Amino acid sequence: MITRIVIEKREPFANGHEFPVTGAYEKLVGRAYGEVDPKKPLNKILVNLDKAPRNQNGRVEYWTDIFILKPVDMQRGNGKIFYDAPNRGSKRILMFINDAPENNNPSSLQDAGNGFLMRQGYTIVWSGWQGDLAPAEHWLTAGVPAATNKGKEIVRKVRTEIVVTAEGIYSRPLSGDVRVMSYEAAAPDKSQASLTVREKSYGARTPVSQSGWEFAACKLEKQTGKMEMKPSAKDLCLLSGFKPGHIYEFIYPAKNPLVLGLGFAIVRDLISFLRYEVEDKAGNSNPLTSGRIKTSIKHAYAWGRSQSGRFLRDLVYHGFNQDESRRQVFEAISPHVAGGGRLYLNYEFARPVSSSQQHTNQLDPELFPFAYNVLKDPQTGREDGILKRPKSDPYIVHTQTDTEYWQKRGALAHTDGKGKDLPIPKKVRMYFIASAQHSAPFGSAPRKGACQQLTNPMPVGDALRALMVAMDRWVSEGTAPPASHIPTVSDGSLVSAKQKSTGFPEIPGVRYDGLYNRQLFLDYGPNIARGILEVYPPRQIKNGEYKILVPKVDADGNEIAGIRLPAIRVPLATHTGWNLQRKGLAED
């Protein structure tokens, strides 16, 4: 529950600009504090919550940054929260729904983009949920405790993949990502750790000699040619430098795992408070009320992109779409470009920053269930699904692009893992935006960057806005959205990745290799169901794997199924959601 909410800054948004119907908006920035009862059944699923320090009330405490854009006059708004689950601390909904420029501190009229969400009257809410983010200006972070074993440090081996895209890098944090904090090495004993390198995700690992690396932060001084080195239990120094595109796998004993699964409880508690409570335990008013009267919020929706879309799928799966009083939190959620994945979050020594892809972090645990349906797992035989609590399950509007079929196993969201279509549940709509890619905000320009071909610049905001209106009507009016629009096995539009199957044409200067992100049957050890990984790297079980399928294309190389935007209906180019890495970056 939220015990205290503090608004540190309240100021006009967009200089008080009057949006049609809704009027002026204001910006609220602050922090919310809360606590979770580890004895309550809804919370017991959180890994290591029982091992976290407790306050005098026997509860585990947390805090979260909050950022709210709301109508100054709440009575002129639509009475609905639209929660944007931050992606690694960053706001994304204004970029992709409002076609606004990227800005993690939206303040001006330009930051409102086309003003869609404001003109609709939404109160837009953000909060931190990822408890391992490093501090950064305007990021939305959260504070969660580290677990202990009756006061003693918990130590366990962990695995990190490090991939760089430029020459001259000698040092990286043990997290593999500068955006997140590293799990500290339990002891700077190199004999207990191992470092290997491989060029491709399924390539042979070559051990790196212990003399070739150190637990240290280091930098090569160009003028002197000397290596500046500072011992560090949170950094890895490779004396020869990291080779761009190659995968460096580091396995080492780490200590002090954070209880990162609390991120689910943080979002649950905050939205529940904003929906249902008038004031916090300290007597501070709910910022969405007008004085000490009943909250004006009637409905709450959530949207998340990529990592945060997977977070929302996982939040529902773990049962956090109901608060501790068993009230529904979100009536509807829309995971965008999440694919078939969930999140590496509710684990001991979790790494939610990572994303399992064809080349990197391919072995990280984004595990069954992938679909919203309850079905049998081809690997284990157990039955499970994301939607399994009818009273609290929200409506789902799931959107994905071509990229998710290749990189995020998108077909597993609507097939059974054996290559057969699944019926779409009544509370779910799935929409495939044909020939779009994972990240093309409005105004994107084609560029090559790390790839062989130009990036696909086609924006998807038009489709997303229409679907958000349909989702709202589903909840508020009972009007069902259009039928799901996805590629299927039954109509021949969902096929194997071989070029003969997809029908991708021969285009001069374009290579097609059919590589996709496989989902192997993996053994992480006997305690994986408890969120504990013990086999590093995980072992493939009897060469088993789930069947991954991808969309079929037409003679121009554009996809035939799904929502075909004007750029695909009347094409001037071939648009794909995949691209190959350029030479020098483990190409192909």
N, C-alpha and C positions, 0 to 999 in steps of 0.2 A: 504494500500500500504506500501511497505518497504521504509522507509525514509533514513535509514542509516544501512550499514552492516560493521561490524568490525571484521577482522580476527586477532585474538590475538596470534595465534600460527600456524606456517606452518613448517612441518618437513617431512622427508622421511618416508614412511610407509614400514615396514618390511625391514628396512636397505637398501632400494633401490632395493629390489629384482625385477628382470625382469620377469614379467608374460608373457606367450606366447602371441604373437601378440600385446597385449596392452602395454607391457613394465612396467616401474616402476610406482608406485602409491605414492601419497603424502597425508598427513593428515592435514586438516584445522580445527581449532577450534576457535570459536568466538561467537559473539552475533549479532542478527539482531534486529533493532528497527522499529516499524511501527505505523500506525494510521489508524483508520477506520471511515468513514463518517456515522454517525447514521441515516442520512436522506436518504441515498441511499436505494432503494427498496431491493436489495440483502441482506443488513445488518439488515433490520428492524426486521427480524425474531429472532434475538438474544435477549434472555430474559434480560431485564433491561439495555440494551445498551443505551436506552434513558435516563437512570438515572445515568449513569457513568459520572465522571468529564471529561471536555473537555479542549483542549488546545486553544490557541489563534485563531486557524483555525477552531474551532468548531468540532474538531475530538477527538476520544477516542484513547489514546496511549496504546501500549503494547511493550513488548520485549520478545525475545526467544533465548535460547541457540541453537547453531548450531554446527554440527560435520559433516565433509565431507571427504570421501575417493574418490580421483579422479585420473585419469591418469595424470602423469606429463605433457605428451604431449597429449593434448585433441584431437588432430587430429588422434591419434592412438586408441582412445576410440571408442565406438559405437554410441556416440552422444545421449545417453539416460540416464535419471535420473531414479534410482530405490530408491524411498523414503520408508524408514522403519519407520512407525509411532511407536514411543516408547511406550512400555507397562509400565505404571506407572514410566516413566522416563528411562527405560532400553532398550538397543538395543537388538534385537532378530533375525534379518534376517541372520546374519552370523552364529548363532547357528543352525538354522533350514534349511537354504538353503545351506550354505557352510559346514555344519557339524563341525563348529569350537567350541572350548571351550567357556564357558560363560565369557565375559569380557566387561565391559562397557567403557573401554578405549582401543580399539583394536589398537595395535601398532606393533606387531611382525608378523613374517611369520606364526607362529602357530595360531595367531588370524585370519588369512585368511582361516583357515581350508583347504578344498580341492581347494580353489581358484576359485570356479565356477564363481561367479559374476565378479571377476577381469578378468578371462580369457574371459568372454563374453564382457568385455569392459565397464561395467556400471560405472557411477558416482553414488556412494551411498551416500544418504543424510539423515541425522537425524535432527530433531528439537524438542524443547519442545512444548507441546500444553496444558498440564494439569497444570493449574494455581494455584492449591492448594497443589502441592507437597512440602514437607519439604525439605530444602536444604540438599544435600548429594553429596559426591565426585563423579564426573563423571556422575551424573544424568542429564538428559536433562529437564530443567524446563522452565517455562514461567512466565512472570509478567503481571497480569491483575488487573484492579482497582476494588474496592468495589463500589456497587451502594448505592445511598442515595435517600431519598424522599425529594427533594428540600433542600438538605443539612442536613436533619434530618436522624438519623439512621433508617434503615428498620429493624423491629423486627417481627419475625414469629416463630411459633413452628416448630421444626424439630425432626426427629426420627433417632436414631442410634441403630444398633445392635452390641453388643460386644460379641465375642466368643473367649475364650482362649483355648490353647491345653496343658497347663502345670499347675501343682499345684503351689501355692505360689505367685500368681499374685493378687495384691490388688488395683492396679491403672492402668487406661487406659485413653488415650486421648478421648475427647468427639467425635472425628471423628471415633473412633473405630479402627483406623489403624495408627500405628506410622509413616507410610510413608507420611501421608498427614496432613496438618494443620487443626485444629478444628475451627468450628464456635463458637465464644465466646458466653458464656451465657449472655443474656441481663442484668440479675441481679442474684446474688447468692441467690435467693429466692426459697427454696426447695418446698414451697407450690404450685408453678407454674409448677413444674416438676413431673415426675412419672418414677419409675423404676420397671419393672417386670422381672420375670425369667420363662423360660419354657425349658423343655428338648428337645422337638421336634418342628419342624417348625409349625405344626398344633396342638400342645398341648395347654392345658389351661395355661393362664398366671397367675402367682402367684405374687401379689404385694410385693415389698420389702419395709419395713417400712422406713419412712424418717429418723429415728434415725440410720438406718443401713448404710447410705451413706452420702458422703459430696462432694461438689464442691472443690476438692483438688487433689493434687498429693501426694501419700503416699507410704510408704514402711515399712514393718515390720522388725525391727532390731532383728536379730536372737539371738544375745548374751543377750540382755536385755529383749526381748519380748515386747518392746514398739513400738508403731506405730509412725513413723516419718511422719508428715503431714505438707504440705505447701498449704495454700488456693490458688485455681486456678480456674479461670472462663473457663478454657479450658480442665479440667481433671475431671474424676470421680473416687472417692475412695470408694471402697466397703469394709467395715470394716471386714467382715467375709471372704473376698477373693472370687475371681471368681471361680466357679466350672467348670472344664474343660468340653468342649463340650456343655454346656448349653448356651441358647440364652438369653442374657440380653438386654432388649429393654428399651432404655432411651429416653424419650420425654421431651423436654425443650424449652423455648423461647430463640432463638438465634438472633444475630444481625450481620450486615455488610456482606451481601451476596456478594461474588465475581462474576463478570460477566464471568463465566467460558466458556460460549458458544463462547467467542472470540477465543478459541482454533481452531475452524473451520476456522475463518478468518486468523489466524496466518499461518496455513499450506497453505491455498489458496494463500495468498499474497507472502509467501516465494517461493513456487514452481513457481508461475507466474513470479516473479522477476528473478529467476535463468533461466527460459526458454526464457523470452522475452525481458529483459532489459539489456542494456550495462553497466549502472552505476546507483547508487542511487541518491537521491536528494542532497546529500552532495558531490557528485563527486567521490565517491569510486567506483572502477570497480567491476562489477560482477565477483566473483572469478572463474567462469566457462568460462570466455572469455580469449582470448589471446590478451591482450592490449585492445584498444578501438575499437574493431571490433565486428561484429554481433556475438551473442552467437552461440555456436556450438551445442546446444541441440535441437534435432529434436522431441523427444518424452519423456514423463514422465509417469512412472508407480508407483503404490504404493502397499505396502504389509503391513499387520498388523496382529498380532497374538493375539487371544483372546480379551482382552479389547481393544486393538488398532485396531483389525479387526472390532469390533463393532463401534469404532470411525469412521472408513472409511465408513462403511455403513451409519452412521448417517450424515457424511459430505455430501455424495451424496444426501441423503434424504432431507436435509435442503437447498440444492441448492448451495453448496460451491464448486462444481466442475466447476464453471465458475468464472473468476475474475471480478473485477469491470468494466473492459472493455468488458465483455461478451466473453472472450476467454476461451477455455477449459483448465483446469488445468492438469488433468490426462486423458490419453487416455484409460488406463486400471487400475483396482485395483484388488487385490486378498486378500479378507478377509479370514484368516486361523483360524479355530476353533472358529469362532464367534457365530456359531449356528444361531438361529433365532432372536437373540437380537440386540438391538441398545444400546444407552448409556444414563446413567443418568447424562447428561452434560448440555443441554440447558434448565435448570430449575433455578428458584430462590432457593438458598441454595442447589445447586446440590452436588452430591457425586459420581463423575465418578470413584473413586477407587473401588466402590462396584461392585459386580457381583451377580445377582440373581441366586441362586442355590437351590438345593433340601432342604438343611438344613439351609443355612444362607442367609440373605438378600432376602428371597423369595418374599417379598412384595414390593421391590424397583421397581420403574417404568421403566421397559423395555417393552414398550407398542407397540401395533399395529401402523403401519404396520410391519410385520415380513418378508414378502416376497418381492421380487423385482417387482412382478406383481402388477398392480393396481386392487384391488378387494374390495368387501364389507366386512366391519368388522362385524363379528357375534355378537359382543357386542353392538355396537352403530348404526350400519347400514350405517355409512359413508363410502365413497370410498376413498382409498388412497393406495400408494405403494412407494417403495424406488425409483424405476426408473419411473419418471413422467415428465422428461424434455429431450425430444429426442435430442435436439441440443447439450446439454452438458453432458448427461449421458455417462459414460465410459463403455467399455467392463468390464464384471465381470467374474472372475474365482474364484468361491467360493469353498473352501475345508473344509471338516469337518470329524471328527472321531466319533467313537461310543460314546464317552463321551458327545458330544454336543447333541445327541439325548436324553440322560438321564438327563443331567444337564443344558443344555442351549436351550431346546425346538427346537432342530435342525430341526425337521420335519415341523415346521411352516414356515421355509424358502421355502418350496416347496409343502405345502398343504394349504387348505383354512381355517383351524381352525375348520372345521366340520368333518374332516377325509377323504377328497377327494383330489386326486392329482391335482396339478396345472400344466398347460403347462409351460415349461421353456421359458422365453423370448428370442428373437433372439440374444440379446446382452449379454446373460448370459450362462455360463457353470457352472454346479455344480458337484463336485466329492466327493464321500464318500470313505475314505480310511478304508476299512473293518477291524474291530477288533483292530484298533489303539486307543490309548488314547490321552488325551488332551496335555500332556507334556512329551515327551520322546525324548530328544535330543540324537544325535548320541553318543554312548558310555555309555548310561545310564545302570546302574546295577539294577536288581530287589531288592526291599527293602520293608519292611512292613510299617514302619513309623506309621502313624495314622490309618492304615487300617488292616483288618483281613487277607487279602491275599497279596502276593507279588505284587508289581507294575508291570505293563506291560511295558517291556523295548523296544518294537519294534519301531525303528526309521522310520520316514516317508520321509526323505530327498530325496530318489530316486524318489518318486512320485512327490514331490514338484518341483524338478529341471526340470523334464520332462514337467510339466504343465507350469512352467515359460517360457520355450522355446516356448511352444505352444501359450501362451499368447502374447509373443513378435511377433511371426509370424502372429498372428491374426491382430495385429496393423500395423506392418511394411510391411507385404507382402500381407495381405488380405486373408491369408489361415486360414480357420476356424478350431478351435481345434476339437478333437474327441467329439462325442456326450456326453452329461451329463451321469454320471454313479452313480446313487443313488438308494436307496431302494424305492419302490413305492407300493401304495395300489393295483394298478391294477395287478401287477404280484405276489402279495402275500408276498413280502419281507419286507413290512412296516406294522407293526401289533401293537396290544395293548400290554402293558407291562406285562400282565399275563403270567406266565410260560407256561401255556398250549398253548398260542398263539406264544410266541417267540420260543418255542421248546428247551429252555435251558435244558441240560441234568442234571440228578442227579449225582453230583460229591461228593464223600466222603470229609467231612470237609469244604464244600462250601455251604453257605446259599444264597438263591435267594429270595428276598422279593418284587421285582417288583416296588420299590419306584422310582419315577422320579420327576422332577421339574414341578409341575403343573403351568398352566397359568390361574389364576382365572379371572373372570370378577370383576374388582375392582373399587370402588368409591373413588377417591382421593379428591373430592370436585368439585364445579362448575367451577373453574378456571384452571383446569388441562391443557386445551388446550393452556393457556397462560403461562404454565410452573410453575404454583403455586400450591403446594400441601397444602391442608387445613384439611384433615381428617386423623388423626393419632390414631391407625393404620388404613389403608384403609379398607373399608367395602366390603365384597363380595356381589355381586348383585344377589339376587334370586338363590343362589347356582349355578350360571352359571360359566362355564369355557370352554376354548378352548380345543379341542381334541388333545392330545399329543400321538404320535405313535413312535415306536422304531424298530430297524432292527431285522429281524428274523435270527436265527442261524441254523447251521447244527448239525449233531450228535455229533461233537466234541465241540460244543459251540462257534464255530467261525462263523462269519457272511457270509451270502451267496451272498449278493449284494455288489456292489461297486468295487473299485480297490483292488484286493486281492494280496498282496505282497507275495513273496516266503514263508515267515514264516507262511502264512495262507493257501497258496495253498498246501504246503507240511508241515503240522503242527507237531511240537513236543510238543505243549502245547495248552491249551485253553487261548485265548487272549480276554480280555474284556476292555471296556472303563469305566466300573463301578467297584466299590469296596465298601465294607461296613466298617464303622468306627469300630475300636476295642473297647473292653470293657473299660469303663471309659471315653469315649468320645461320649456319647449319641449314643451308638452302634446301628447298623442297619440302 
